[in-house]
Amino acid sequence: MDLATLFYWIDHLGVAVFAVSGTLLAFRKNMDGFGVIVLATVTAIGGGTTRDLILDMPVFWVYDPNYLYTVALAALVTILWLRYKDYIHQKTLLLADAVGVGFFTVMGALKALEAGFSPLICIIMGTMTACFGGMLRDVLARDVPMVLKGELYATTCLIGATVFVFIEPYSQLLAIAVGGVTTILIRLGAIRWQWSLIVFHEHNDGHR
């Protein structure tokens, strides 16, 4: 298997993981079948679609509908599992989201890099690819987007994409592995130990 084929399947794996994340949130919100499909789809392909539109590139799933089949299959398998299990812990949702963020960060950065964009744009596009689909998911589900909460989220993507960009000239495969794992580990650490970048301290809204 050549690297292009390997990266293609890694990309599909990231889409599947994010589709699972969207389906799990739809389950937690007691949505109907249409709601499940909407949340799974926007979570899985929302970030990549936004990236391609900004970079003025062909939208990936329009020219390769197999990504839509991946979303549908991941959602279906998750639905069947939940019908059997009938329960999902919040930590499972966070774990699925963290893994998806790791995959999408490096694959988004890789696509921008292969299109000839600068390292800075690659880092931004990797972060956008990873974050925007989850943000759409949370907004549609009437949750505060994870990217806006106190725990590190977008920052983990910035760090992971930066690691990828620095290692990529030496080994593309190693850069994907290290960048993805770095993103996942920092995100999991942020969830476990509530890492955050505090800017504003608590204050009293009352008038003096």
Secondary structure, 3 states (H helix, E strand, C coil): CCHHHHHHHHHHHHHHHHHHHHHHHHHHCCCCHHHHHHHHHHHHHHHHHHHHHHCCCCCHHHHCCHHHHHHHHHHHHHHHHHHHHCCCCHHHHHHHHHHHHHHHHHHHHHHHHHCCCCHHHHHHHHHHHHHHHHHHHHHHCCCCCHHHCCECCHHHHHHHHHHHHHHCCCCHHHHHHHHHHHHHHHHHHHHHHCCECCCCCCCCCCCC
